[in-house]
Amino acid sequence: MPGRHFLFVPGPTNIPDRIIRAMSVASEDHRNPTFPDFLRPILEDVKKIFRTTQGQAFVLPTTGTGGWEIALTNTLSPGDKVLAARFGQFSHLWIDLARRLGLEVEVLEEEWGTGASPENILAKLEADKKHEIKGVLVVHNETATGVTSDVAAVRKVIDAAKHPALLFVDGVSSIGSLNFQFDAWGVDMAVAGSQKGFMLPAGLGLVCASQKALEARKSAKCARAFFDLDDHIKANATGYTPYTPSIPMLYGLREAMAMMFEEGLDNVAKRHHHLASGVRAAVAAWGLKLCAKESKWDSDTVSAIMVPEGINGADVIRTAYTTYNLALGAGLNQVAGKLFRIGHLGDLNELMLLGALGGVEMAMLDVGIKIELGSGVAAAQAYYRTANSK
Ligand SMILES: *Cc1c(COP(=O)(O)O)cnc(C)c1O
């Protein structure tokens, strides 16, 4: 199909031309004497994106899933108990991975469309007098349902319970897009991936560890080899990596972070809020509902839109793709068929989103969802114009 493909899944996201050009480099020796001058500033900049001066950043050749494993295996031992809230496919998969690593996971089931409940976490931590719970796992932005949880509030209840558990945060679809504060929120292990807010291809896992997490590493007995942070700590200290890095990806990461700093991290978060608010105005104008049950859960990086009874969300996605060259995200697991998702993160502006909303309207009408053509687009346009004039 001629024209640009409209990529509106919540990862991988659009790669700006600037980043594609930055990645177009000849191979070089990763043991060359100037390599540390290249790698060291990148690792320092990753800390800035996570908003930490206290923590240590690591970049490994993996994806967000590998980041989950890095965070857990480097700090915990088989049989250790962790507390995890489950309210979507990604929180579910992290729990599954933790169990496969030999951890004992106590699951707090939350309704899909809601997020981590600080009250429920507090109750479990207060009841854990012997401090058997070694970690609390929170998915900051549940990409499957379009729900953002309050990580700062989770930190508050861990402190209120005077509980020593480590705080593990999946920030794969939030870090680099939404406000994320590693130090201020007292996060111990945070995980990001390259193909979402970082606007890169998949292939890098970005992990940040607090000093407390690095200390826990010394007694952590989970098996680890490729993902052993010890090797990275030693090699990174000299400005190198323990094995061959993907150098084009590092060039891309450097460029992506330069773009984020040029815009300003606060402005990046504001832009995501602005763009998402227009999408939410469109959804309201269509007379449809988000999967997020209350506005406090609304995600600024992905909107999961419930389709009416009798309609399959997968049909909207197929029609959008085959007829309009528009890629939308699917409903997963419990919400399969019940919704479709618009990813609105990364390299994106108002007009790109208006185009996507226009395609969504046509696809919805094609599969029998009774909406008025242009209603959502007009609502988003009106929102953007009003917000821009403020
Ligand atoms: C995409 C995503 C993951 C998985 O990342 P991969 O890079 O696909 O391994 C994990 N958590 C969240 C919240 C995600 O959005």
PDBQT file of the ligand as one rigid body, heavy atoms in Angstrom, charges set to zero:
ROOT
HETATM    1  C1  LIG A 401       5.884  -4.463  26.078  1.00  0.00    +0.000 C 
HETATM    2  C2  LIG A 401       5.827  -4.696  27.542  1.00  0.00    +0.000 A 
HETATM    3  C3  LIG A 401       6.556  -5.715  28.166  1.00  0.00    +0.000 A 
HETATM    4  C4  LIG A 401       7.315  -6.763  27.400  1.00  0.00    +0.000 C 
HETATM    5  O1  LIG A 401       8.351  -6.266  26.739  1.00  0.00    +0.000 OA
HETATM    6  P1  LIG A 401       9.082  -7.096  25.557  1.00  0.00    +0.000 P 
HETATM    7  O2  LIG A 401      10.042  -6.072  25.101  1.00  0.00    +0.000 OA
HETATM    8  O3  LIG A 401       8.032  -7.450  24.579  1.00  0.00    +0.000 OA
HETATM    9  O4  LIG A 401       9.729  -8.251  26.188  1.00  0.00    +0.000 OA
HETATM   10  C5  LIG A 401       6.534  -5.793  29.534  1.00  0.00    +0.000 A 
HETATM   11  N1  LIG A 401       5.794  -4.957  30.261  1.00  0.00    +0.000 NA
HETATM   12  C6  LIG A 401       5.056  -3.979  29.709  1.00  0.00    +0.000 A 
HETATM   13  C7  LIG A 401       4.263  -3.085  30.591  1.00  0.00    +0.000 C 
HETATM   14  C8  LIG A 401       5.042  -3.830  28.339  1.00  0.00    +0.000 A 
HETATM   15  O5  LIG A 401       4.306  -2.856  27.782  1.00  0.00    +0.000 OA
ENDROOT
TORSDOF 0
